[in-house]
């Protein structure tokens, strides 16, 4: 690694280390209970037709990053109930003023991932092209020498080409490019599969059935104190209002 690259990496690590970290605290209302699940705070909200369990997807959030929550929904009704992501609301209170936080849908998250993969493919393509171009110039050599004779001093310049060295460089570049492209494709496929498996989506719940997934929100606006906001989950006829704050632990 070059000195410049090492310096950039060290600066990035230092920045990550100094980033503010925040934890979630729930404020239960009537028919709600704040609990701890596996060391993380959680909240249970019970209504006539449904029960909702909400907990942060990580023990800590980075400041200004998207908060992600794991949501579980249980059908208490005698019949099926409907859950729609479009019915989720997130409202932050800043200086006694309410502002809506965007709730990201599965479709929006997958489109973001596709865009990221396109950008990554362009960068990988540029890197692979540079790698191949450098390999194509391998095998050529030049050398300078100074020879002293009884007749004087002479500067000699020799040049040549080694097909063997060029072939080795081309083979190495091809293998490196193939590995780089394969890793990029595999990472993209894994990311898409994770979104498909984990993101909260529209769902019909039947009596006694659990359904759940991850909920992604717009980062709440920065404030001098704790960030207070509310997540509203409409499940069938029920409206679950989850009050919480993100508190800095730095």
C-alpha positions, 0 to 999 in steps of 0.5 A: 500500500502506498503512503498516500493510500495508507494515510487515507485509510488511517484518516477514514479509520480515525473518522469512524472512531470519532463518529458519535454513537447513539442508543435507543430508549423507548417510552411506553404508553398504555398497553405497552411495555418496555423490555430488554431482548438479548441486551437490547431495548425493545417495546411491546405494543398490544391492541385489540387485534394485533401485537407489535414488537419493535427493537433496534436492529443494532445495539447502537446507531451512528449519528446521522445514519439511517436508524433500522428497526426490527419489527414483529407483528402478531395477529390476535384477531379471529380473522386475517388482518392487513399490514401495509408499509405505506401505512407506516409513519415516522414523526420527529419533534424538533423544537416542538415542531413536528417533521416527517421522516421518510420510511424507505420501502423495499422497492426503494432500497433495492433500487438504491442497491442496483444504483450502487452496483452500477457505480461499483461495476463502472469503477471495477471496469476502469480498474480492470482496464487499467490493470490490463493496459499495464499488463500489456506493456509488461516485458519491455525493458530499457537499460543504460550503462556506462563503459570506460575504455582506453578511448574514452567513456561511452554511454550504452542504451539497450532495450528489448522485449520478453514475450515470457514476461509479457505472457505472465503479466497478462495471465496475472492481470486476467486472473486478478480482473476475473476475481475482482469482477466475481467478488463484485457480482457475488457481493451484489447478489448477496446484498439483494438477497439480504434485502429480499429476506429481511426488509419489511413488506406488505403482508396479510396476517392470519390468526395466530401468525407472526410476521416481521422484518426490518424497517429503514428510516430517514436519519432524524435531524440533529439536535442539541439534545436527544432525538425524539421521534415516533413510529406509527404502525397501522395494523388492520384496525389498530394504530400502534404509536411507538415513542422513542429517543436516540441518546448519544453515548459518546 
